Amino acid sequence: MSFSRGPKEPVAEVETNVWSCTSDDCQGWMRESYSFEEKPACPLCKSTMEQEVRVLPEVK
């Protein structure tokens, strides 16, 4: 029995503004468009976050 759905279409990647945790011990980040605060705190460790740009899969 095969569960293959055939070839998957490649997902477009785009430059995306994100908030990234400033703590060295935390890998937390979130897309800027998903943040409700002007300067959010990290949802994982509550440290400050800074803006950066990452290349991520496009969300439609």
JOWOKA-V431234 format. One line per field, one symbol per residue. phi: phi as a letter, one per 20 degrees, with the letter a starting at -180 (. if undefined). A space follows every 10 residues. Layout:
phi->???
This chain:
phi->.ddfdnfeff efdcfcfcdc feffecdfab fgfeeedfcf egfecmffcc ebdcecgfdd
